Amino acid sequence: MKRFREKRTEKLYRQWAKHSELPPEAIPQKEAPTDKGGQHFELRSNLLYILLGACIILLLAVLIVLILNLVG
């Protein structure tokens, strides 16, 4: 999500520079990343959501099998 937002912002800056006839130097430069901890946290939270989804699907499958065994 963050990468999409950054690309959208860069595109917006380029459009502003183009339509306002500003020099390319007027476009703000991206700050150099100093801390990679946020990226690691984001990756970990994405992994947790994937694992949570897999557990829910597995639980539903087990419940369906149990219900089918009770009915049949």
C-alpha positions as CSV (number, residue, x, y, z in Angstrom):
1,M,0.0,0.0,0.0
2,K,2.8,2.4,0.9
3,R,4.6,1.8,-2.4
4,F,1.4,2.7,-4.3
5,R,1.0,5.8,-2.3
6,E,4.6,6.9,-3.0
7,K,4.2,6.3,-6.7
8,R,1.0,8.2,-6.8
9,T,2.6,11.2,-5.0
10,E,5.6,11.2,-7.4
11,K,3.3,11.2,-10.3
12,L,1.3,14.1,-8.8
13,Y,4.5,16.1,-8.3
14,R,5.6,15.5,-11.9
15,Q,2.2,16.7,-13.1
16,W,2.4,19.8,-11.0
17,A,5.9,20.6,-12.3
18,K,4.7,20.0,-15.9
19,H,1.6,22.1,-15.8
20,S,3.0,24.9,-13.7
21,E,6.1,25.1,-15.9
22,L,8.4,24.6,-13.0
23,P,11.9,23.2,-13.5
24,P,12.3,19.5,-12.6
25,E,14.4,20.5,-9.6
26,A,11.3,21.9,-8.0
27,I,10.0,18.4,-7.5
28,P,10.7,17.4,-3.8
29,Q,13.2,14.6,-3.6
30,K,12.4,11.5,-1.6
31,E,14.0,11.2,1.8
32,A,16.6,8.5,2.1
33,P,15.2,5.6,4.3
34,T,17.0,5.5,7.6
35,D,15.1,2.8,9.4
36,K,14.1,-0.5,7.9
37,G,12.3,-1.6,11.0
38,G,8.9,-0.4,9.7
39,Q,9.3,-2.6,6.6
40,H,10.1,-5.6,8.7
41,F,7.0,-4.9,10.9
42,E,4.8,-4.6,7.8
43,L,6.0,-7.9,6.4
44,R,5.4,-9.6,9.7
45,S,1.9,-8.2,10.0
46,N,1.1,-9.3,6.4
47,L,2.3,-12.8,7.3
48,L,0.1,-12.9,10.4
49,Y,-2.9,-12.0,8.3
50,I,-2.1,-14.7,5.8
51,L,-1.7,-17.3,8.7
52,L,-4.9,-16.1,10.3
53,G,-6.8,-16.5,7.1
54,A,-5.4,-20.0,6.5
55,C,-6.4,-21.1,10.1
56,I,-9.9,-19.8,9.6
57,I,-10.2,-21.7,6.3
58,L,-8.9,-24.8,7.9
59,L,-11.3,-24.5,10.8
60,L,-14.2,-24.1,8.4
61,A,-13.2,-27.1,6.4
62,V,-13.0,-29.2,9.6
63,L,-16.4,-28.0,10.7
64,I,-17.9,-28.9,7.3
65,V,-16.4,-32.4,7.4
66,L,-17.8,-32.9,11.0
67,I,-21.2,-31.7,10.0
68,L,-21.3,-33.9,6.9
69,N,-20.3,-36.9,9.1
70,L,-23.1,-36.3,11.6
71,V,-25.7,-35.9,8.9
72,G,-24.6,-38.8,6.7
